[in-house]
Amino acid sequence: MTNFYYKDSGDLPAEKRYGFKGWSTSKFKVDEGKNIEFFDLENDPVEKAINLYPYYETEDVHKIASNIDYFDIKDGIISLKDEYKDTLQGKITIPTIDGVTRIGSFSYGNSSGKTSKITHIYFLENSKITTVNMSAFTDCNELEVVDLPKTVRTISGYAFIRCSKLKTVTLNDNITTIDNNAFSSCSSLELTSLPANLTKLGSGAFQSAGPGVKLTTIPSGIETLESWTFNGCPNVKFSTFGGKSGESKLRIIENNCLNAAGKGNSNTVVEDIIINYSVERIDSNAFYGYATNTLKNVYFARPYEGSPAPYGMTPEEMGFTNPDLNIGQLESV
């Protein structure tokens, strides 16, 4: 604990003004207890003697909740109050409150012209949050890190759409739903796997998510790859779709699901695609432009020729339009 008294600083630099030269951050937490506040020594006026407790960037943020006064709490939903949506800066930690299980709105959205300045979202270790609501963090343009708790099961539609600086999101294996456009246009996102227990992956969930999304495996519980899900994701590179009985629930691959995907320069190269037994329907242009710079062979477990077309579409209608492609039956591999 350090006692100090603010004096008229004039034009002195902040480190001389307050006598904390060499400290790693200009932020300090003031007062211990329920109402923890943060002082920015460069911008916040200090006009009386106070006790300062150093708050380092390396401190375990999971142990300190942000001031409860920042939040609205209603019907089991916690949201950021409107007056803080474009003023609160940096890192915040969502407090744990009995009966609160859903994350509500933390931004004004794109139409307001106001921009969120939050960069990191954390939760306490005893968090009870199960759902991130629709559009919760839409257009949070400065958001970089979201450390979702293990209790989360659902990420609703548009939850993080257009969070262009979002790089890291903790997706635990208990998550079963990532809904429509949840991470669409998150162009800085880095992701190498999807939750193991995922059963719902909504339309456009990762559309235009950028080269940092490097996926090679589809969770076995997903029944439908919905339209536009990975459209424009250059390093989404699936080689096997579906499986034998009991291995995968994947039945349907919808239109434009992988349009223009799979062309990136990640180490994984897609030369062969296997459409396995569980897959029953493939819609138009589902694979249009997919891995066109490397793809050589497409193998179907079910017959793919006939009238009507067994999968609902011919291979060409599915998007396999390269005349040099070898298309055949899985048994011949």
Number of C-alpha atoms within 10 A of each C-alpha: 7 8 9 14 11 14 11 9 11 7 7 10 11 15 14 10 17 17 11 13 12 8 11 12 13 19 19 18 16 17 14 11 8 11 12 15 14 17 16 13 17 13 9 9 10 16 10 9 10 14 14 18 16 16 18 15 11 7 10 9 18 17 13 18 18 21 16 16 10 16 19 14 17 12 9 14 20 22 20 22 16 15 10 17 22 17 13 15 14 14 18 20 18 23 23 18 16 9 13 18 20 22 24 22 23 23 26 21 20 13 7 8 7 15 17 23 19 23 19 18 18 21 24 18 13 14 21 20 25 20 19 26 20 21 23 26 25 23 27 28 22 18 23 21 19 18 17 19 20 19 18 22 21 20 26 22 25 24 27 28 29 24 24 22 19 25 18 16 15 13 21 19 16 17 22 20 21 27 22 26 28 29 29 28 25 26 23 18 24 17 18 12 15 18 17 18 17 22 19 20 25 21 26 26 28 29 27 24 31 24 22 20 24 23 19 18 16 20 19 18 17 22 20 19 26 24 25 24 28 30 29 26 28 26 26 32 26 22 19 16 22 26 19 12 10 8 12 20 19 24 20 20 26 22 22 28 27 31 24 22 26 33 22 21 10 14 8 16 19 22 15 18 20 20 20 21 19 21 23 16 16 25 22 20 24 25 28 23 21 28 26 19 13 13 21 16 16 19 21 22 19 18 13 19 13 10 9 10 13 15 21 16 20 19 21 14 16 21 22 22 15 13 8 10 14 13 17 18 15 17 9 8 9
